[in-house]
Amino acid sequence: MSVQKRNAQNKARVLILDDEFHVARSAAMVLSQAGYECETCPTVEAALKVLEHKGADVIVADMRMPGMDGMDLLKKVQSKDPDMAVVLSVPLPAAESAKEALRGGAFDCVTKPFDNDELNAVVTRAVEMSALQRENRKLREQLDVASIAAAFIAEAPQSRQLVAMIRRVAPSRTTTLVEGETGTGKELVARMLHYWSNRADGPFLAINCKALADGVVESELFGHEKGSFTGAIRDRAGCFERASGGTLFLDEIGEAGPDFQAKLLRVLEDGEVLRVGGSKPRKVDVRIIAATNRKLRSEVAAGRFRADLYFRLSVIPLRIAPLRERREDILPLAHHFLAFHSTEAGRPLMLSPEAAEALLGYSWPGNVRELENVIERAVVMSGQETLMPDAFAFDDEAGDEDLVQVAAARTAGADSASGSNHAQPAESQDEGTLQAALDRAATVRIKAALAAASGNRVDAAAALGVDRTTLYRLMKRLSL
């Protein structure tokens, strides 16, 4: 059960675990009169099932349960919900047991038979502590998201429009489809949608659809009942149940197979899931955010993606422009990553004008992720306080083309400043986009290199500092 749902209840929930029925009932009566909602369980297995389905704020458990004792329960609870307060009950002459429990992470111990006043006082403190820890965790998560969101630089018009759209869409529970190339920050957008919504108290669960094999899709999405198949040794909630009250992020939805698509469509239409081996559907309250680096309309046209699922997912489409289309973001992002990684490295670094020019001239096929990698690598490898272009190791071959353009633009600018009479394109150098200006400068530089090499492309490529295939590719793109 989500924290959001527990906090929405009027009463704190206390789960009492004791194999002695009269002891458990007596404790429940005392705590109920104090204003708590109580439930008793005779076994650890029953308690774990209740925790999975209904949750609790505090557990009062007998230290010496048969089969699995209170310490084992304590470890299991801590692994799933470290904010849960566990109070262990111990026999009266059990000082060593109490010390062991406290060392193991129990909130406190109470002696059996229970003293009503003591039980009330300990549970009250445990409820307050549990609520405080959950609130602190929530605040830490919100601060983390605010910090992450700050990394989504929005200087370009497209980026500013996207952030405005995220803020407008976030409060709703409408299904959203985030489209963008690899490395543009699709999961960051999904987290911003979640944490700027009224579901921020609930879970955010990210699933990579490409990683789910067809044979395990149903179990992963919907969960399974104990014994429903070989290896199902206990009940297990699926992704939809675990994300209930929050957001389920389905990354790489374009990679989902037909079986996945059909089952996902059924949940979106019915709002409920049926566990493998189960007989009763379970209602789920989940906001779906899907992401893809493919153009799903094209996938639908090609018959690889269901049209009905596409229209269910793309109620609100959000497109993240690739970095090459929002060049105003490149340098602010570079300075952001440089500040972060130079702080980690313990030495201040800055970009030279030439380095900034090189970053602006590169096409960034890997988008923001590649930019951060390039900056991080430069910080680690460079021995200088000011980064120069040679500090950058661009991953893609296209980087050679971009650097030719940057060098050509620099040469053209120097020639212009010195009054050089090199031939210039008829079009004004001040017209068009930055890419157009780079293309014009590259055209002049390549023509000059070819002329100097008497048309020999191998020699021209060597003079330009690129390989022959890069020169061929540039010449084809520039229609030379």
N, C-alpha and C positions, 0 to 999 in steps of 0.2 A: 504494500500500500504506500502511495506517495506521501512525502512529508507534507505536501500541500493539503492533501485530503485529511491527514491526521490533525493538522493545525486548524482546519476548518471546523472540527468537532468542538462541541461545547465542553466535553469532559476529556480529561487525559485517560488513555487506555492503559490498564495494568494487566499483564498476563501472569497468572499464578501457576507455577509448575510444581506439583507435588503428587506423589502416588498415594498419599493418605487422603482419602476423599474428605473426611471430616475436617482435617487441618486446612485443606485448600478452601473448602466452603466457608469455614470460620474466618479465614483471612479475607476472602472475597466480601463477606458481609461487613466486616470492619471497614474495609476500604471503600465499599459502596456507600456506606453511611457518611464517609468523609467526602463524598462527591466524585469518586472515580468510577469509570466504567471498567468492570472486571470480567475476566474470562479465565476459567480454570482448565488445566490440561493434566492428564494423569501420566503422560509419557513425553520424552524429549521429542520423538518423531511427531507426535500430535502438536506439540508447541511450535516446532519448525514449520509445520503446515499452516498453522494459524498465523504465524509471523509473515509467511509468504503471501497469504491471501488478505489478511486484515491489518497486519502491522500492530505495533504497540509503542507506547512511550517508555514504559519501564517493565522489566521482567523481575518477578520475585521467584527464585527457583531453589528447590531443595539441593543442597550440596551433594547429597548421596543418593541420587536416583539410580535405579537398577539399569543395567545395560550401558547407558551413557550418563555419566554424572554431570553435576552442575558445572564443573570446570570445562568439560568438553563442550557443553552448550555455550559457555562463555566464549570460548575460542571461535566457535562457529558464528555466533552473533557478531563478534568484533570484526570478523573477516567480511561480513556482509554490510553491517551498519555500525561503524566505529562510534557513532554518537549515541547509540542505545545504552541506557543505564541498566546494569544488571545487579540486582541485590540477591545475594546468596544467603539462604537460611541454613544454619548449622546447629547441631545438638549443643546443649548448654555447656558441657565441659569439652569444648573443641577450640581452644585457643590457637593451636597449630593450624587447624583447618582454616580458621578465619584469616590467619596471616598469609597462608598460601593463596587464598581467594583474592585478597587485596593485592598481593604481588602479581597475580595473574590478570589484574585489570578490573576486578569487580568494583562497583561503586562503593558498596558497603556490605556489611553482614548483619543479620539479625539472628537472635538465638531462638531455638524451639524448646518448649512451646512458646508461641508468640506473646509478647507483651503488646497489647493493643496500642498504647501510646507510642511505644518505641517504633512499631511497624508504621504507624501513621507518619511519624516524624521523618523516618528514613525515606519512605516513598515520596513524601512531599519534596524533600531535598533532591531526590533523584529526578523527579519530574522537572523541577526548576533547572537542574544542571543539564538534563537532556535537551530541553527547549533552548537553553542558552548556547549549547554547543552547535545545535542545528542552525540557529540564527547566525552564529559566528561563521559557520561554514558557508551559509548563503551569502553573507557579506563578502567573504573571501572570493567566492566564485564570481560575484558581481564585479569586484575589483579586478579580477583576472580578465574577465570579458571586456571591461572598459579598457584595460591595457592592450588586449588583443585588438579591439576595435580601433584603437589609436593607430595601429599598424596599417589599417585600411586607409591609405592616403587618398584624399579626395580633392585634388587640385584641378584635375581635368573636368570639363563640363559633364562628360558621361559619368564620371565617378560621383560627382555631387548629386546628379539626378538619381543614381542608384541608391545612395545613402538616404536621400529624401523618400524614395519609394520604400525602402526597408522600414523606415520609421512609420510610414503610413500603413504598411501591411502588417507589421509585427503584432499589434493588439488583436487581430482577428485570429480565428482558428482555421482559416481557409487553406486548403492544400496549395503549396507553392512549388514551382519548378524553377530551379536555378540552372541556367545554361552558361557554359563558359569553357574555354580551353583549359587543359591541364596546367595547374600552377597559378591560376588567376585568383584563387581564394574562395572557392565555393563553400567549403565547410565553415570558413569564417563568416560568410554571409548567413549561413544557416544558424550559427550560434548567435549572431546579432539578432536575428528574427526571434529566436527563443528567449534570450535574456532581456529583450525589450518588449516582451509580451507579458500577459498576466499569468503565463505558465512558468515563469522563471523559477518559482519554488519547486516545480516538478522536475523530473529527470530529463536529461538530454542524452539520447542514445543514438550513436552513429553506427550504421551497418554498411559494409562494402558489399554491394550486391554481386559483384564479380567474384567475390571469395566464397559465395555460397553454392555448393554443388547441388544439382537437382535432387539428389537423393536425401539431402538433409534440410531442404528448404522448409518443408512443412513443420518439422520439429523446431527449427530455429525461429521461425516466424511465430508459430502458434503455441509452442511448447508441447509437452507430452505427459501422459499419466504413467505412473510406475507400472512396469511390466508390459507396456504396449508394444515393445519390440526388444530384441536382444540388446542388452546394454542399458536399458532404461531402468536403472536400479532405484530411482526415486522420481517423484513428481518434479517437473521443471517448467517454470513459466517461460513463455516465448518472448520475442522482442516486443510485441505489441503490449503484452501484459506488463512487462518491466518498464515500458515507457508510458504507461497509463498515467494521465494527469499532466503529462509533459509533451515532449516533442520526439518523434522518431525521424532521424535523418537517413535517407536511403541514398547513399552515394553510388555513382556509376550505375544509375538505374537503366541506362541504355544497354548495359551488359547482361541484364537479367534474361534468363531463359524463358521459354513458353510456360513452363510449370509455375515458376515464380510469378510471372505476369498474371496468370489466371487466378492464383490464390490471393495475390495482392488486390486485384480488382474486386474479389468477393468481400474482402474486409472493408474496403472503401465504400462499397455499396451497402453492406449490412451493419457495419459498426460493431461487429462481434467476431470472436474467434472460437474455434473448436479445437481443443488440444487433440493431438494424436492419441487414440485410445480412449478419448473422453466421449461422453454422451450428452453433455449439457453445454450449449454455447455460452461464452462469457462476454459480457459487454466491455468494450474498451473505449476510453476517452483519450484519443491520441491525435495530435496534429502531425500531419505528414509533410515533410519537406524533402523533395527529391532533387538530385543533381545529376548532370550528365555533361560530358565533353563532346557528345555527339549532337547532331541536329536531329531531334526525334521526329520531326515532320518527314524528313528524308527516310528515316528508319521505318516509319509507318507506310510511306509510299512504296518502300522496297519489300514490305511484308514481314519485316523482322520485329516490329513492335506493334502491339495491339492498338488500334485507333481508339477504342472505347477507354482503354487505360490512359492513353495519352491525354484525352480530353478531361479525364478525372484528375490527372496530376497537374495539368497546366491551367488550372483555374486562374492563378496569378503567376505569369511567367516573369522571371527576372533574368536579364542577360548581363553578364560581366564582360565588358570589352577587354580584348587582349591588350597587353601593355603597349604594343606597337601603335595602337590606336588612341592611346591616352598618354602621349609623351610628356605632357605637363606633370605627370605623376612620377616620372623616372628619377629625376634628381631628388625630389623630396623623399622618395622611398630609399634611394641610395644613402642620403644623409641619415635617415632614420636607422637603417641597418648598420651603417658605419658607426654611429654613436653607440648602438647596442653592443656590437662585437668588439669595438675598441675598448669599451668599458670592461668587458669580460677579459680582454687581453691585458688590461692594466696599463695601456699607453694611449695617449691621444693621437688621433690620425685625422687627416683632412684630404679632400680631393683637390688635385691640381686642376686648373682650367682645361688642360689637355685631357685629363682623365674624365672630367665631366663631359667633354665633347665626345670622347670615345663611347661613353655609356649612352649618350643621346643618339649616337649614330648606329648602334647595334639594334637588330630587329627583335631580340628577346623571344625566341621561339618557346622557351620554357617559362616565360612570363615572370611574375613576381617571385616565384620560387627560385627561378634561375638567377634573378638579380640578387637575391639574398645570398645564394651559394657563391656567386662571383665575388661579392663584397667580403663575405666571411673568409673565402680562400685568400683574397688579397691581404686582408688583415693578418692572417696567419703567416703568409709567405713573405710579405714585404718587410724589408729592414729599414725602410724610410718612414719618416713622419708624415710626408706628403705623398699620396699615391699618384703614380704616373700611369699612362696607358699600358705600359708593359707589365704592370702588376696584375692585370686582368687576364685570366685564362678562360676565354669563352668556349662553351661546350660544343656549339653547333658549327658546322662548316660554313653556314651562312654568315657566321661572324667574320670570315675573311672578306666577304663581299662588303659587309658593313664597314669594316676598317678601311677598305679601299676607298669607300665613299667619304669617310671621315677625313682620310689623308688628302683626298682630292679636293674636298671642300676647304681644308686648311691651306692647300697649295693655291687654290683659286683665290682665296682671301688675301694671301700674302702677295700674289701677283698683282691683284687689284690695288693693294695698298702701295706697292712699289712702282705702279704705273707700267707694269709689264704689258707687252703687246700681244700676248698669247691670244689665239682665237677664242672668242666667247660665244655661247649660244645667242641667237638673236633676241630671245625672250629676256626680259629684265631679270636680274638676279634677285630682286626684291619681291618678285611675284610668286604666288603659289605656296604650297606647304613646304615644311622643312624637308620632307622626303623628296619632293620635286627638285628642290635646290641641290640636294645631295646627288640626285640622279644626273642633273645637268653638269655638276662638277666632275662626277665620275666619268661621264661621257667624254669630256674634254681630256681628262687624264689618260683614259684608255686609248683614245685616238692618238695622243702624243706618243704614248709608249709603243703603239703599233707602228707609227711612222718612223720612230727611232730604230725599231727592230726590222725595218723593211718588210713589214707584214708578217714576220715570223711570230706566231702566237706563243710558242714556248719561251722565246727570248723576252717577249713583252710581259708574259706572266712572271718571269723571273725578276724583271725590272720593277714590276708592281709589288713583288713580295708575296704573291699568291700562287697556288698551283694552277695547272692548265685547265682542269675541269671547272674551277671557280671562275676563271676568266671567261671560259665558254658560256657558263651560266649567266654571267653578268652581261656579256655581249648579246646573248639571246634576249634577255629581259629588256635591255636598252635598245634593241633593234639595230645593232651595229653590224 
